[in-house]
Amino acid sequence: MNRRWHSVYLDEDACKGCTICVTTCPTEAIRVRDGKARIIEERCIDCGECIRRCPHHAKKARSDDPAMIAPADSAAAADSGLSALYELKIAIPAPSLYGQFPVKYSINEIHRALIDCGFDMVYPVAAATGGIAGASAAFLDRARYPDLPRPLISSSCPTIIKFIQIRFPSLIENIVPVIAPMELAARMARAEAKRLFPNRPKAGVFFISPCAGKITEAKSPLGDETSSVDGVFSMADFHLPMLAALQKAGEGDGAPQPLSLYPEDIAWSRAGGEAEDTGAEKGTATLAVDGMDQCVKILEAVEDGKLDSVDFLELMACASGCVGGPLTALTPALGKHIVSEREKELAARPEKTEQTLVVRRELLAEAAAITDVRSKADERSATARQEGTKTAEPASETARNAEAARARRLDCERCLRTERFPPRPALQLDSDYRRAVELMEKMEEIRAELPGLDCGCCGAPNCRALAEDIVKGLARKTDCVIILKEQYRKLLERRGGEDA
């Protein structure tokens, strides 16, 4: 997988160089040069804020060609040749999809609309959220894991993970090492497809995404070598075709029966839903925050040690949660309202509470077994390092290898990520500490000479960013229109004096 692949890109023909995206990017990853916006890839976290803000629609998200799921006998399939790649096309829609259509259309009917759009099978990501909640909840047991940093931070939003890697690398250890619901749903969907369609082994799993960040995660996974997702489509691209299918279909017209979804399953699409689900166990303190501005403030508080009493922190880059993603069709407030109404409908199911608790207890036990394997291995390694000897064998070399293999199997087949999140030093001035200090001092000197208006007319988001670009040799002081105007005024005064 390409670790530097990004979903967000610039349509230069549409770009007017207006700097709106420059001044609103949370990682200052955009500059305007030669009249066009430029994305600094190592800083980009695919939050999609530029997509949301650009009035000219010059910022876009790469997604897969819908021809991949077109009927084999259609013109689109014939032209692209992509449809023949898969014998079975499985849709795994994000829970936020249920907030994109009026409540009068049931979840069952929404799944039917996906079938009408070309998919052969639908397996909702909402069906996997319980597994992620159970795995995350296992790490919240302070008695079992007293040495884990607090608060533990959800790993469900890939944009937040990347933001922490870049700006708050000291908090990487706080991130729960659990896979995203999308990935677990893809694995579960494949297993279900093998059971239901044994004669169609070439199955393709396609995620319907509300944001650019999740598209990037599927193409360039975080904490895993590969993804079980074969393709990702924008939720906005499917909105009109699905709406047409919903309006055309009759009530219950051959609709596939949904899996047992509960309010807490689809609640993950809104802010606070994951925290409520993960913290359902008694005595767990959780906090949910949405929107990049608020997430920055909370992460600063965590870094300062002000939230140690919180067990679990849900951070969503998009306001209102995933229903407010940049690739959704409706406004965040409306999407959140629709999801809340659907939660009320699902809450009326009498079997909800008992079955959910049974599933949760099973998941907690399973996740605890996984983390026990890891913690015991880590303890042996730590003891060996302290004593300056080789790692103690649990019983024999064969037993140790078997235990390691079991841990890898549990990690891969269930809910844990197989790799740690590395820091991304995109904000470093230089890898050499002394050189970085010199550049910082020079940058502060230049910053003091700039007007401090943070107007963005220079093509950088603020005066500090311009000073940084100058010390890196990427910009000049005269890029600042105030300084340029002052130099021009002095030049005219000198010439006027010479003429006199």
BASEDO-879814 format. One record per residue (C-alpha): y negated, x, z; residue number from 0. Coordinates in pm, whole numbers. Each point is the difference from the previous one (the first is absolute). Example, Ala and Ser with C-alpha at 12.3 -4.5 7.8 and 13.67 -1.06 7.14 Angstrom:
REM BASEDO-879814
450,1230,780,0
-344,137,-66,1
REM end
This chain:
REM BASEDO-879814
0,0,0,0
-355,115,-76,1
-168,56,337,2
-348,-2,-156,3
33,-315,-205,4
-273,-256,61,5
-20,-364,-96,6
-381,-15,5,7
-167,130,-314,8
-331,-17,-187,9
-66,-182,-327,10
-274,231,-131,11
-105,-242,-273,12
-87,-262,262,13
-162,240,249,14
-382,-8,16,15
-35,277,258,16
-165,-235,251,17
130,182,317,18
107,-321,178,19
356,130,23,20
-128,340,109,21
-181,-127,308,22
276,-239,111,23
308,225,-28,24
135,61,355,25
115,355,-79,26
-296,95,-223,27
244,56,-284,28
-235,-98,-285,29
-293,180,-163,30
-213,-90,-300,31
-24,288,-244,32
-154,-18,-348,33
-58,-370,40,34
361,-89,83,35
192,-38,324,36
260,265,77,37
285,-45,250,38
93,299,218,39
375,-56,-1,40
85,201,310,41
-233,-222,203,42
98,-334,-151,43
207,-226,228,44
36,-285,-254,45
-174,-245,233,46
-142,-186,-300,47
-344,-35,159,48
-154,122,-326,49
197,-265,-191,50
-137,-264,233,51
-362,121,-17,52
-52,107,-364,53
-213,-268,-175,54
102,131,-341,55
377,-6,67,56
22,368,-90,57
240,79,285,58
349,-130,-60,59
355,35,129,60
292,120,-210,61
297,-231,19,62
311,-45,-210,63
20,-188,-328,64
112,-362,55,65
208,42,-316,66
257,163,230,67
102,-347,119,68
-60,-194,-322,69
297,-195,-141,70
212,220,-226,71
-63,-226,-301,72
-379,-11,43,73
-254,177,-221,74
-131,202,296,75
347,134,75,76
60,84,-364,77
-328,190,-28,78
40,200,320,79
375,45,24,80
-41,5,379,81
179,-324,79,82
335,140,-108,83
-12,259,280,84
123,-250,259,85
269,-266,-10,86
-133,-162,316,87
-369,-18,86,88
-74,-55,370,89
-343,-94,131,90
-91,101,354,91
-337,-173,59,92
-225,113,283,93
-55,-266,269,94
-366,-16,-106,95
111,-172,-323,96
53,-318,201,97
-371,-1,80,98
-100,-5,-367,99
102,-357,-80,100
-90,-336,157,101
214,-112,292,102
126,-294,-204,103
223,250,-183,104
285,103,227,105
136,353,35,106
307,-126,-180,107
-212,-112,-295,108
-185,331,-7,109
334,177,-32,110
91,-237,-282,111
-324,94,-178,112
103,366,16,113
330,-91,-165,114
-195,-183,-271,115
-207,316,-56,116
311,197,-97,117
178,109,317,118
368,-74,59,119
-6,15,379,120
-258,-13,281,121
40,181,331,122
-316,-31,213,123
-135,300,185,124
-58,-242,289,125
377,-1,53,126
-17,371,91,127
-291,-9,244,128
227,-87,293,129
196,320,-56,130
-315,211,0,131
-132,-178,310,132
328,65,182,133
7,367,-96,134
-364,51,100,135
48,-186,329,136
277,242,100,137
-253,283,13,138
-230,-198,231,139
233,27,300,140
-198,232,229,141
297,47,232,142
227,113,-282,143
-261,205,-186,144
-258,115,258,145
-109,302,-204,146
-104,-187,-314,147
-378,-1,-54,148
-185,-326,58,149
-95,-216,-167,150
266,4,-268,151
-155,-86,-337,152
161,-230,-255,153
121,165,-321,154
-14,-317,-210,155
-337,67,-166,156
30,306,-229,157
-377,27,-29,158
-34,47,376,159
276,263,0,160
-182,201,-268,161
-330,-42,181,162
154,140,319,163
152,289,-197,164
-343,92,-135,165
-247,-77,278,166
208,-30,320,167
293,244,-43,168
30,33,379,169
120,-363,9,170
284,41,-251,171
253,17,286,172
-121,-343,114,173
122,-166,-320,174
327,-190,45,175
262,166,-229,176
115,-334,-138,177
17,-87,-370,178
-225,-264,-154,179
123,-361,-26,180
-16,36,-378,181
255,281,4,182
238,-175,238,183
-23,-320,-206,184
85,195,-316,185
314,144,163,186
103,-339,135,187
-65,-162,-339,188
228,250,-175,189
278,-66,249,190
-38,-375,-45,191
-5,36,-380,192
329,191,6,193
154,-284,195,194
-138,-281,-215,195
10,169,-342,196
288,252,0,197
15,-5,-380,198
-364,105,-42,199
-20,345,160,200
-323,111,-172,201
-242,-167,240,202
-373,66,1,203
-205,-73,312,204
-366,-86,-54,205
-264,-34,268,206
-289,-245,-36,207
-285,193,163,208
-328,-114,155,209
-153,349,-9,210
-16,334,-175,211
130,185,307,212
341,-163,-14,213
25,66,-374,214
-55,367,74,215
252,-6,285,216
270,-135,-230,217
-72,266,-263,218
-68,286,241,219
173,-84,331,220
-127,110,339,221
265,134,234,222
283,-37,-252,223
113,185,-310,224
53,-307,-215,225
-69,-371,6,226
243,-284,-61,227
-273,-182,-194,228
21,33,-378,229
-333,-156,-92,230
-315,-150,149,231
-216,-278,-138,232
-347,-106,105,233
-15,-330,185,234
-312,-95,-195,235
179,51,-334,236
265,-254,99,237
-235,-255,153,238
-83,-207,-309,239
354,3,-150,240
143,-105,336,241
-264,-268,51,242
81,-141,-344,243
371,0,86,244
-68,-176,330,245
-210,-269,-165,246
259,-52,-272,247
310,-15,221,248
104,-320,173,249
63,-26,373,250
326,180,80,251
73,55,-369,252
295,238,24,253
-184,213,254,254
201,278,166,255
64,-50,370,256
-204,246,208,257
135,227,268,258
-60,-96,362,259
-367,90,32,260
-189,-52,322,261
-370,-2,93,262
11,359,124,263
148,112,-333,264
-288,-117,-219,265
-257,73,274,266
22,368,-98,267
-226,-84,-294,268
-298,-61,230,269
-169,220,255,270
183,-8,333,271
329,-132,-135,272
192,326,31,273
-137,74,347,274
100,-348,120,275
350,39,-141,276
58,357,119,277
-146,-65,343,278
198,-320,58,279
200,176,271,280
-144,-61,348,281
-239,262,134,282
-103,156,-332,283
-373,53,-48,284
-106,-21,-364,285
-328,14,-189,286
-68,-106,-361,287
-296,128,-202,288
-89,-76,-362,289
-258,143,-239,290
-59,372,-60,291
-326,14,196,292
166,-137,313,293
312,212,-51,294
-213,316,-5,295
-160,-92,333,296
335,-79,160,297
159,324,-123,298
-293,193,145,299
63,-177,332,300
371,88,-16,301
-84,363,-69,302
-231,-1,302,303
282,-133,220,304
-164,-337,66,305
296,-217,-102,306
288,157,191,307
75,-333,169,308
77,-163,-336,309
363,20,-112,310
-27,-99,-365,311
-293,12,-240,312
3,-199,-322,313
-256,132,-250,314
-67,-179,-328,315
-236,160,-253,316
-89,-336,-154,317
-211,-258,181,318
220,-290,119,319
310,209,-78,320
206,4,-318,321
-130,-345,-102,322
-331,180,-53,323
145,265,-230,324
-203,105,-307,325
272,-126,-237,326
17,-352,144,327
-155,-296,-179,328
-156,-195,288,329
-259,95,259,330
140,151,323,331
-116,-291,217,332
168,-258,-224,333
321,201,-27,334
16,41,378,335
-57,-373,48,336
283,-92,-238,337
241,240,173,338
-93,-147,339,339
73,-350,-131,340
339,115,-129,341
76,153,339,342
-58,-338,162,343
242,-164,-243,344
272,259,62,345
-50,-21,377,346
129,-357,-6,347
354,122,-72,348
204,-63,319,349
239,291,-49,350
-278,257,-29,351
-31,138,352,352
365,61,90,353
102,150,-335,354
-305,226,-7,355
74,131,351,356
363,68,-89,357
-101,195,-310,358
-262,191,199,359
250,101,271,360
239,128,-267,361
-275,199,-170,362
-123,146,328,363
350,120,88,364
47,150,-346,365
-338,175,-1,366
61,135,350,367
330,150,-117,368
-179,170,-288,369
-274,148,214,370
252,114,264,371
175,212,-263,372
-330,161,-93,373
-124,51,356,374
326,166,113,375
-9,237,-296,376
-366,83,73,377
79,64,369,378
276,246,-89,379
-227,180,-245,380
-282,23,256,381
235,136,269,382
137,260,-240,383
-350,115,-94,384
-98,38,365,385
312,205,80,386
-32,205,-317,387
351,-86,-107,388
159,-195,-277,389
12,-377,25,390
275,-106,239,391
291,-169,-167,392
78,-353,125,393
372,69,-29,394
69,195,-316,395
-157,87,-334,396
185,-290,-158,397
-128,-242,264,398
-357,125,-42,399
15,-40,-376,400
148,-347,39,401
-279,-99,237,402
-265,134,-237,403
160,-186,-289,404
3,-317,206,405
-369,41,81,406
-84,49,-368,407
206,-303,-94,408
-173,-214,260,409
-340,124,-115,410
66,-61,-368,411
188,-327,20,412
-204,-172,264,413
-364,19,104,414
-107,360,66,415
-185,230,-236,416
179,319,-95,417
-307,229,-8,418
-293,61,230,419
-354,-68,-118,420
-173,332,-79,421
-375,46,50,422
-218,-2,-312,423
-282,252,57,424
-221,-152,-269,425
-311,25,219,426
38,372,76,427
-278,218,-133,428
238,296,-24,429
351,88,115,430
-136,315,167,431
-158,-87,335,432
-279,259,-10,433
-94,-92,-354,434
1,-369,94,435
-239,69,292,436
-235,190,-231,437
0,-284,-249,438
-61,-253,277,439
-303,195,125,440
-136,28,-352,441
66,-369,-59,442
-200,-94,311,443
-290,216,-117,444
-4,-175,-337,445
36,-339,163,446
-312,68,209,447
-195,61,-322,448
111,-330,-155,449
-203,-320,64,450
279,-179,191,451
-44,-329,-188,452
369,-26,-95,453
-107,-190,-311,454
283,119,-227,455
-233,72,-293,456
135,355,-18,457
348,-133,-77,458
136,80,348,459
42,-265,271,460
-252,156,241,461
-202,312,69,462
277,162,200,463
245,-44,-289,464
-255,150,-241,465
-40,301,229,466
378,38,3,467
12,-16,-381,468
-275,262,-20,469
181,254,220,470
314,-59,-206,471
-193,72,-319,472
43,-353,-132,473
-365,-107,19,474
-358,131,28,475
-292,-82,227,476
-190,-134,-297,477
261,-273,-37,478
-200,-164,280,479
-276,-198,-174,480
-235,48,297,481
29,379,-15,482
-21,-5,-380,483
-314,-215,17,484
-157,234,256,485
76,307,-211,486
-145,-175,-304,487
-317,-87,198,488
-43,362,110,489
51,116,-359,490
-275,-234,-122,491
-233,118,278,492
55,364,-97,493
-66,-72,-364,494
-308,-201,91,495
-133,292,202,496
64,243,-284,497
-183,-225,-248,498
-299,-25,233,499
REM end
